[in-house]
């Protein structure tokens, strides 16, 4: 972007401001033009400074060929958890048996879809489909750092609940923080200049943390200074590592670690299952779980039963292993092979949350769809592993207001009121969930905080 374009942008913005009477009192048109031009030039200077601090890549860039290191997978030493025994050990917990709740209104009015919380610089980074926010140590919004080009619309579902439709035009997702380089990295996907004819590009994008925090306005996809082009199909999972990233190979049991220039450091194969690239319409079965625990990256590949920790760029160490015994587990090839392949009696891992004190695991028996829940042909199980006692058990099943079978929540007591919820993400070493202020008011109308939050404000509820 050159200075002429910046000036035209400033003039255009000034015209809009002037027509709406939004200039500051006493400010002349010429002063408004000068202020907006200075701001635009400052933003461009910051973008150029960011680009100078990063590796930038041409659209036809190709990473160095070859794989640098031989893979080491340490499969011994994992804690084995007996799933059939946990399913038989059904416990009715008393409120607050697993912890108490703390409530943190953020001051951010996003929707929180696809949210993740990451500790960073004494505060928190909140990422969702809409962008990236910086929260302070008390989880209060400091500033919006990045805004995705995404269109989200609300719609009423047949069960009366609110659903969302999304069009992701240009987005940065699966964003993580590398403290060793003070950088953010994430997967970028967006329409190219030929987007109207279906052009789309994928890249690993890098942002310098300190410069992003200094910016006076949120950055957008237009300002991404370092994008490394990659070939990627939907379904591959991404995680940030020290000095690079890891990414799974779609529809396989393989993953690779990469350096910052896209050089392949190591390639792992976690099991002997066949590749399962779909040849026609297919079900969405299991997802890969990638998360950070005590500064290390952990992951469980889709359809695999073991959680590994990335000890270094070429070493995986098994940490947890689910033993399903005689219970049936599907392979990816079976799930995607044909819609006629019945999943009745098969168990799938739907969600995995690890905290300092617990594992919270959601399992489904059979294919988890709304109609299957209504018909009762799917079973949903919430499993809890207590790291302090070694207890591994399940919670009693339940049905929602529409009489659909659903996951069992954890029971809590707040200000004398019993509520239940199931944390779905982590905030540091604690489990957490995001609710809108309106939902909090409905659950806990007598909670003093409920009268202080806006209906659309996101509230982080943490299990302490």
N, C-alpha and C positions, 0 to 999 in steps of 0.2 A: 504494500500500500504506500503510495507516495504522498508528498505534502499536499498536492493539489486535490487529491481525493479526500484527504483529511479535512481540508478547508471546505470543500463542497459539503462534506458530511456535517461539519460544524454549522455552516450556513443553513442547511436543511433543518437541523435540530433547532436552531435559533428561530427560524420561521414558525416552526410548530409551537415553540414556547411562547413566542410573541403573540401568536394568534389565540392562544389559550389564556393569555394574561399571567403566565407563570414566571416571568422575569422577577428577580428580586426588586423590591421597591427602591427607586432611585437609580436603577441600572439602565444605562442607555443601550440601544440596539448594538452599537459598536462595541461596548464593553462586554455584552453577552456573546457576540461573535468571537471576541478575543479570548474570553474565558473558555468557551467550548473548543476553540482551536487549540488552545494551550493544553486542555485536558486530553484531546485526541492525540496531539503530538506526544504528550507524556506517556500515554498508553502505548503508542507505537514504539517509543524509545524503550519502554519496559519490555515489550515483546522482543525487540531486537537484542536487548541485554539477555533475555532468557534464552534466545536461540544461540547466542554466543557461548552460553554456559553449558550447552547440551550438544550431543551428537545429532546432526541433522542428516536426513537421508533423501536422496533423489527417489522419484517414483519408481525408477527401474533398478533400485539398489538390490543387490543380492548378497546375503550374508556369506562369510567364508564357508567353504565346503568342509565336510568331515565332522567327526565327533571326537572331542578331545580326551575324554576319560572313559574308562571301562566301568560299567555299573556294578555296585555292590549292594545287595539286598540282604539285610540281616533279619531273618524270619523268626529266630529264637528270641525268647525273653518277653514276648507279648503276654499281657494279662488276658486270659481266656474267659469269656463270659458265656454261661450256659443259658441259651435263649429258651429252650423248652421248659427248663426249671423255673425261669422267671415268669413265663406265661402261666404256669400253674400256681405260682405264689402271688395271688391277687390280694392286695392290701388296701384297706380303707384308711387313708391317712387322716390324722387330726389337723385342723388348720395350723399353719406355720410350722408343721413338722419338719419341713425342709429349709426353712428360712423365713424371713419377713420381707415385706415390700417397702421400697422407698420410691418416691415419686419426684420426677424431675421435669418440670415444664420447660420446653426449649425456647419458646418465643418464635419458633419457625413454623410457618403455616403450609409446609409441603404435605404430600400425601404419605410419604414414608414407604412407598412400594419398593420392594427389593432392597430394604435398608440394611446397612452394615455400620457398626460402630468400632472405631479403631482408636486406641490411646495414642496421642501424639503431642509432644512438647508440653506436657503438663495439662493438656486439655483433651479434646475428643474430635475426631473427624467423623462426620455423619455423611455417608454416601447413600443415595437412592437413585431411582431411574431419572429423577429430575436434575440431579447434579451433586455437588459437593459443598458441605457446610463445615465451618469451623465452630466448635463449641468450646466454652471455657471449662474449667475444672468442675464446675457445678452443672455442666451440661446445658448452659444457657447460650443462645446464639450470639457469636461474636460477629460473624459475617458470612455471607454466601461467597464461596470461592470460585465456583464454576457452575454454569448453567447449560444443561444439555438441550439440544434442539429436539424436543419431544412434545407430542400432543397427547394429552390425557383427558379422556371424557368419562364422566360418571354415568352409570345406567342402573336402573332398577332391575334386579333379577327376579325370576319367577317366585322365589322364596321370600321376596320382600327385602332382601339384603341389598346393599350397594355393591355393584361390580364396576370394573374399570376397563375401558378400551384404550389401547395405546398405539400410537404411530411413532416409531422411533426413527426420525429422519437422520440425525447425526448425533451419536451419543458416545460417551466415555463411560465404560462400566467395568465392574470387577476391579475397582481402583484400590491399590494398596500403597503403603508408605515404606520406603527404604531409608531407615535412619542413617545408614552408613554413607549414603550419598545425598541425603536430604532431598529426596525426589519422590514424586508420585508417579506410579506407572499403572496403566490400565489398558483394556481392550477398546479400541476405537472402531466403530462401524458407521459408515455414512455414504450417502449418495455422492457420486462424482459429478463433475460438470455435465456429464451426459446422463444425469440421474433420471431425467424424464423418459429415457429409453431403457431404463433398467440398470444403469451402471451403478456399481456399489464397490466400496473398498473396505478392506480390513487393515488394521495396523496396530502395533503396540505403541502407545503414545506416552511420552514422558513430560512431566512438568516440574520445574524447580520450585520446591516448597517455599523457600524464603521469599522469592520474587512474587509468587502467587499470593502469599499472605500480605505482601506490601501493596498489592494492586488496589486502586481506589474503587474499581468496579469489578463485578464478577467476570471472569473470562468465559469465552464461548468456544465452540469448535473451530471458529475462524482463527483463533489465536494459539492453537496447539503448535508449538515450535518444533518439537521433535517427534516425528511419526515414522516408525520403521514398518514398511509394507510387509504384510505376511499373507500367506494363502491359508484361509481358514473357512471351514464349513460350520454351520450351526451345531452346537453340541459340545465343542471343546471347552474345557474349564481352564481358568487362568489364576495364577497366584504370584505375588511379588516375593522375591527372595533377595538376599543381600547381593547387590551388584548385578541383578538380572531378574529373571522370572522363570516360572515353570508353566507348562501348558500340556494338556492331555491331547493325544491324537484321537480325533473323533471316531466313535464306534469301535473302540479297541481297548485293550488292557495296557496300553503303552502311554508313557509320558516322557517329556524331555525337559531338561533344564537348559537355560540359555544365558549368555552374557549380554551386556548392554548393547552390543552391536549385532545381536541376533545370532552370534556364533553358538552352535550346539555344543554344550559342555558334556552332556551325558544323556543316554536313552535307556529307560527302564521298561521292563515287561513284568508286571506284578503277578500274572497268572498265565495259564496255558489255554484260556478260553479262545475260541475262534473270533475273528473280526466279525462285526455284525452290521456292515453298511447296508441300509435298507434299499430294497429294489422297487418298493411301491409304498403306498400309504402304510404308516406304521404307528404303533402306540408310543407315547412318551412314558417310559418306564422309570428307572432310577436315574438320579443325577449323581455326579461326583461331588463329594464334600471336600472343600479346601478351606482351612482356617488356621489362625495363628494361636499358639499356646505357649506362653512364657517365652516369647521371642522366636519360637521355631515354627516353621510351616508344617502342618499336618494335613494328611489327605486320605480319603478312602475312595478308590475308584468305583464307578458305577458297577453294580452286580458283584463286587468283591466283598469279602467279609472282614478284611483287615484294615486297620488304620495304621498308616506309616508316618514317621517323622523324618523330615529331610535333615539329616545330620550335617551334610555338606552337599556340594553340587553333584557328587557322584555316589552318595551313600543314603539309602533308605533303611530305617530301623523300625521293625514292627513294634507297635505300642499296645494296641487293643486288637482282639480277634473275637468275633461273634461265632460261637459254635451252635449251629442250628440242629445238630443231631440228625434225626430222621425227618425233620421238617423239610419241605421242598423249597429250593431256591432256584429261580430261573436264570438262565444265561441271557446276555444281551441278544444273542442270535435267535433264541427262542422267542423273546418278546417282540423283536422287530421283524421276525421272519414272515409272520402271517397274522392278520387280525383274527383268524380262525383258531389260533393257538390259545386254548383256554388257560387262564391264570388262576382258576379255582384251586385253592389249596396251596398256592405258591405264596411265599412271603417276600415282600419288597421293603427295603429301607427307605422311608420317606423323608426323615430329617434326623440330624445328629447335632447335638449341642453338648460341648464339653466345657465345664467350669472348674474352678479350683476344688470344688467339693462333690460335684455330681456329673454323671452322664445322663442326658435326657434323650431317649431314642424313640422315634415314632416308626412303627411297623404297620404295614397293611397286609392282610391276608386276602388274596384275590385282587382284581384290578379295581383301583380306587376311583370311582366315578360317582357323581350325584345320584344317578338312577340306581347304581348298585347299592349305595347307602340306604336309599329309600326301600329297596326290595329286601335289604338285609342279606345280600349275597356277598358282602365284603365285611371283614372284621378289621377294626382299627385298634391298635394297642399302644399304650404309652408305657415304656419301660424306664425304670430308674435304677441307676447304679450309684450307691453311696460309697465314695472313696474312703471315708473314715471308718465305716463298719464292714465294708465288703459285701453288704446286702445288695442283691440284684432281684428286683421284683417288678410286678406290673400293677397298674391301677385299674379299677373296675371300669368297664365300658359304659357309655352313656349315649343318649339320643338328644338331638337339639330340638328347638321349638317346632321344627317341621317334621319331627319324628324320624329324622335321619340319624343313623349311627355315626358317631363322631369320636374323635380322640378324647380321652379323659384328661381333664385339667388338674392342676395342682391346687389344693385348697389353702386359702389364706384368710386371716381375720384382720380387718383394718377398722379402727375406731368402733369396734364392737359389731361390725357387719361382716358376715361371711361371704367371700367371693371366690371364684376359681378362674384361673387362667393358665395357659401353657406357654412359657417363654420359648421363643423361636430363634433368638440370636444371642450373642454374647456382648457384654460391655466390660472389656478387660477380662477379669477372672470370674465375673458374675453373669448369670443368665438374665436376659431382658426381653422386653416386648414393647412395641410402640403402639400407643392408642391416641386417637384424636381427643381433644378436650371434651367434645360432646359425649363420646363414649364413656369417659371417666365420670362425667356428671350423672350419666344414667346408672352406672355401676355403684357409685359412692356419692349420692347427693348430699350426705351429711359431712363429707370430708371437707374441712375448711378450704383446702386447695381448690376444690371443685368450683367454688364461686369466684376464683381469681383467674382461671384460665379461659381463653377464648375457645369457642366451639371448634374452630379449625386448627388450633395450635396442637402441635405434636407433643405428647408427654411420654418420656421414657420411664417405664416402670421396671425397676431392677430388683432382682431377688438377692437380698443380702444375707 
